[in-house]
Amino acid sequence: MTDRNDIFKTICTILLEYVQTEKAITADTNIVADLEIDSVDVFDMIMEVEDAHDISISMEIISTTHTVGELTDVVERLVLDKSKA
């Protein structure tokens, strides 16, 4: 089973493909505002996160998820739910 730290690391690794920054990515990092990722890249990044964890994130959840920590929470919850199924 994947733990929260592994999920966070995977998200950070994927995010680094879309940003040119020397800033450290933390749980409080705002994906759009702090990393300046445009909406097309956000959706591409989300698809990579979904593929990495074999999950599907709904559009409603994506629209209310702003920080790396929030995205980590969403992925962790979906992975846990999937493992219970």
Secondary structure as UniProt FT lines:
FT   HELIX           4..16
FT   TURN            17..18
FT   TURN            27..28
FT   TURN            31..35
FT   HELIX           39..53
FT   HELIX           59..63
FT   HELIX           68..84
//
